[in-house]
């Protein structure tokens, strides 16, 4: 059984915060798991919340480590609008 990726913020946003949670998400898979696409599965999700009143650009870098030893950094460019 696969475990959820371990995720952590390595470069936090300057104008907000990020919460990383485990919750049900709609699966999108390929290969051996493609028949599970569209089904709800447990996943890891990052939610960004800007500082009150902030409008403009922000950025966060999140590091994900999976149970197969692969580590990836994900850069999210965020455009906060009113």
N, C-alpha and C positions, 0 to 999 in steps of 0.2 A: 504494500500500500504506500502510495506517495504521500509525503508530508507537505505542508504548506511552506512556501518560501519564507525565509527569515528576511525581513526588510527593516532597514533603519535609515534615517535621514543622516547623510554625511555632510551636506552643505544646505543649511536651513534657508528658507526664504527670508528676505529682508523686511517684508511688509506684511507678514502673516505667520500662520502656523500650519503644521501638517500633523494629522492624526492618522496612524496606521492601525487598521482593525482587521479582524478575521470575521467574515460574514458570507452569507450565501450570495453567489453571483451566477449569471448565466454562462455556462461553459462554452468555450470556443476552442475546439481541438482539431488536430489532424493526426494522420498516421493511425496507430493502433487504437487511439481513443476517439476517433472521428464520430463514432456512433453516439457518443455522449454529448455532442454539440447540441445546444439548446436546452439542456437539462440543468437544473440548479445544482451547484456544487459549492463546497466551502472554498473560499478564496481569500487572498490578502488584498486589501483596498487602501489607498491613500486618499484622504480628504484634505483639501486646502481651504483655509478660512483666512480671508484678508483682515487686516486691522480695520477697525471701524472707520468709515469715511475714506479709505484709501481707494484711489482709482489710478491705474497705470500697470506697468509690467512688473513681474516678479519671476523668480526662478528657484527651483529646488532640485537637489540631486539626492536620489535614493539608491542605496545599495541593496541588491537582492542576492541572497545566497541560497541555493537549492540543495536538496539532499544528495544530488549527484556530484557535488563539489564545484559546480559552476557558480562564479560570482560575476554579476553584471551591475554596472552603474547606469541608472536611467536619469536623464536630464529632462525636466518638465519646464517649459517656458509657459508662463501664465499671464494672461491679459485680463486684468480685473476691470470690469465695466460697471457702470451705475445701473 
